[in-house]
Amino acid sequence: MYERSQQLFEASLRVIPGGVNSPVRAFRAVGGTPVFIREGKGAWLVDADGNRYVDYVGSWGPMILGHAHPEVLADVVAVAARGLSFGAPTELELEMAELITTSLPSVEQVRLVSSGTEAVMSALRLARGFTGRSLIVKFEGCYHGHSDFLLVKAGSGALTFGNPTSAGVPAELTSKTLVLDYNDPQQAEDAFRRFGPEIAAVVLEPVAGNMNFVRPSQAFVETLRRLCTEHGSVLIFDEVMTGYRVGPRGAQGVLGIRPDLTTLGKVIGGGLPVGAFGGRRDIMARLAPLGPVYQAGTLSGNPVAVTAGLATLKRVLAPGFFDRLAATTVAVTEGLVREARVAGVPFSAASLGGMFGIFFRPSAPSTFAEVMASDKEAFNRFFHAMLRRGVYLAPSAFEAGFVSAAHGPAEIEATLAAAREAFAESRSA
Ligand SMILES: Cc1ncc(COP(=O)(O)O)c(C=O)c1O
């Protein structure tokens, strides 16, 4: 069933490290060989062997309208025909900046980059340049891209500085990053009591999607907002995943919190490489060429990529879009919970907008430790059972899932029919 994918993977292993251009694609977490994707249309993927799948990865978030949306493609083709890149300003970038600043009230000015990693790295440099301080606070289980000082795990003992999680990152570079527990307001209070005047920024996923799916408590985000205000630190919401994915105003709109800076990616590129960071005008004014904080990019604001993003965002911001998307997501997650219950499998799910988590544990987790305590083996069996039945879930128990506007009753029915058998199979294994 996967012969061609297997051949392609073996050939790739010879010329690409691990056979993939981003590690999670290698299926290491779930075992087996990755399926190579040949094409996508709407909610469906077709692999190199011709197998069809309902897609719940959506390129890890960007494909909120589904694959190969005809009007998005038409715009992209038309703009590409006029030139691929100029390295000079274009009207499209202005349009994108106006769309972002009008839809996200906390973002008074915005700069475009080419990836989420770049957006967060630049926002943190800016926060450090603005405050003249060096410490960064992040939270265990949140991922903010692969820049050196963010590849860090908590040090041993409370309120000690982090250790690198990747070889090649000097300990000096993570020694300015404090890693705290998500959803623990008291720990944040303690950290600010001890280090407040040195903290440049607090960065978090305002709904976490890189430790599966975890919602913050209101007390947690309100505490972070208050502490940053009191101590003159910059609160950064990393909305690379949640921006235009959980609602039209991102997680900040849902939570009612105004961050100082916001980072964006994924949906704002509609499947092409676009990232962005923006926020308070006084902070953004510290950025080159106005201020002393340097940041630049040859392909930043690329016209073709921005066009894909604009065509996507305009549809996502249409009235009623998120009501429909959230209803679809809930139909999927509630259906899965129902099927698990029938099969007697301990299982739970949670969602917001077009983003969801499924957990092989009786209730949805609210901490990193609870996520880690879910039954990973049961997930892995379920993942493969679903894949064989034509449902493509994220190949890891610790990733969120994504639904697109192209998912409808037929896709939900196919998913739940597959799940009925997969739960029975994973239980009997
Ligand atoms: C919250 C968050 N921030 C940053 C990134 C990094 O974005 P990119 O992969 O575009 O560099 C990701 C990627 O998954 C993310 O989920």
The ligand as an SDF file (V2000), in Angstrom:
LIG
                    3D

 16 16  0  0  0  0  0  0  0  0999 V2000
    3.9630   28.7430   17.9720 C   0  0  0  0  0  0  0  0  0  0  0  0
    5.0350   28.6120   16.9270 C   0  0  0  0  0  0  0  0  0  0  0  0
    6.0090   29.5230   16.8530 N   0  0  0  0  0  0  0  0  0  0  0  0
    6.9740   29.4480   15.9350 C   0  0  0  0  0  0  0  0  0  0  0  0
    7.0330   28.4150   15.0380 C   0  0  0  0  0  0  0  0  0  0  0  0
    8.1130   28.3590   14.0080 C   0  0  0  0  0  0  0  0  0  0  0  0
    7.5840   28.6350   12.7630 O   0  0  0  0  0  0  0  0  0  0  0  0
    8.3500   28.1420   11.4220 P   0  0  0  0  0  0  0  0  0  0  0  0
    8.2600   26.6610   11.4000 O   0  0  0  0  0  0  0  0  0  0  0  0
    7.5780   28.8220   10.3250 O   0  0  0  0  0  0  0  0  0  0  0  0
    9.7500   28.6480   11.5200 O   0  0  0  0  0  0  0  0  0  0  0  0
    6.0350   27.4340   15.0810 C   0  0  0  0  0  0  0  0  0  0  0  0
    6.0710   26.2890   14.1300 C   0  0  0  0  0  0  0  0  0  0  0  0
    5.4090   25.3030   14.2830 O   0  0  0  0  0  0  0  0  0  0  0  0
    5.0160   27.5250   16.0530 C   0  0  0  0  0  0  0  0  0  0  0  0
    4.0450   26.6060   16.1390 O   0  0  0  0  0  0  0  0  0  0  0  0
  1  2  1  0
  2  3  1  0
  2 15  2  0
  3  4  2  0
  4  5  1  0
  5  6  1  0
  5 12  2  0
  6  7  1  0
  7  8  1  0
  8  9  2  0
  8 10  1  0
  8 11  1  0
 12 13  1  0
 12 15  1  0
 13 14  2  0
 15 16  1  0
M  END
$$$$
